[in-house]
Amino acid sequence: MPLDYDSIHEGDDLPAIERRTTRLGVMQFMASSWMWSEQFFYDADVAVAMGLEGPIIPGPYKHAILQQYLVRWLGRINGIR
């Protein structure tokens, strides 16, 4: 049976996934998005100098991962593309 809104309830467990992100993957995403100005996303020395523990993952990259997860879980229903 296909998944639809009526079969999803608040508090339901979501399917577990594991996603590993590499510095190369972040750099490839940033290159395709023309986001090169923020070096703390891929340069550990710059990130540490800014007070971070290391490079961080850009918000748009996280959004892309979330969108992939939702499409794989829900399919292409109800406007999710």
C-alpha positions, 0 to 999 in steps of 0.5 A, a space after each residue: 500500500 502506498 504511503 499517504 498523509 492518512 497513514 502518517 501520524 505524529 510520533 511515528 518513527 521514521 526509517 533510519 538512514 546513515 549518511 556520511 558526508 565528506 569534505 570532497 562531497 561538500 566541496 563538490 556541492 559548493 562548486 555546483 552552487 557557486 558558494 566558494 566564498 565561505 571557506 569555513 565549510 571546507 578549510 579546517 584551519 579557517 573554521 578553527 580560526 573562527 572558533 569552530 571545531 572544524 568545517 561545518 556542513 552548509 545549510 543548503 547541503 543539509 536541505 538537499 539531504 533532507 529532501 532526498 530522504 523525504 522523497 525516498 521515504 514518501 515517494 513523489 506524492 503531495 507536491 514533494 519533488 
